[in-house]
Amino acid sequence: MLEDEDVYERPAGRDSTPDAHLAHGPVIGLYSSQDEVEAALRLDPDYTLHQLTHLPVELPALELWNGLLASKTLDGLVQDTSTVVCDFIQHGLRGIESALEPYDGSPTVLSAYGGSDFDDELGSGDDDSRSSRSSAHAVLVDRSADGQGRIIRLMVLFVRNLLRKRLVDQSALFFELQELCVRYLWVPEVRDLRAALHDKRL
């Protein structure tokens, strides 16, 4: 879906997630399958949802979310699917906001699991083992102007897909859409989204 828009190039290889049952429960990462997510939700729903909603705005995470919603995997496993989706989008918006802070030229590294604070929350294993897990599944965030714009375009395409396929009701994303369409109006794709919403083309 997002690759067709030339916004993201799929990585050459697919990393596997590390051994599952660590401190809190199964580890959910960028390359987890829908079956792995469903099994993790049944075993430890709170921790799994935390990981899902804190995944970085990257193509594998967005495709995982699209698959979970299209297959209705989350139905019956979470109280309110729309709320969970909003949590993920809000976390993504906070990440975009952070990426737009004054840039000193240094890249930012996020965990490919549920957020940059993954290892601190996991609290298991020695420093070397935690470091090796983080480095093996790290996401390098490009905080240049081009990198910032790409993250915003990815978020716009994700939201458009949700609305176009009726995976989430537009009213449930009211505040997220308002923030996206006002704060980042300087991005052409955001202006197109705002026009589509105004003309009720989604």
Secondary structure, DSSP 8 states (H G I E B T S, - for coil): --GGGTS----SS------S-SSSS----TT--HHHHHHHHHH-HHHHHHHHHT--S-HHHHHHHHHHHHTTTTBTTBS-HHHHHHHHHHHHHHHHHHHTS---S--EEEESSSSTTHHHHH--S-HHHHHHHHHHTEEEE--SHHHHHHHHHHHHHHHHHHHHTTSS-GGGGHHHHHHHHHHTTTSHHHHHHHHHHHTT--
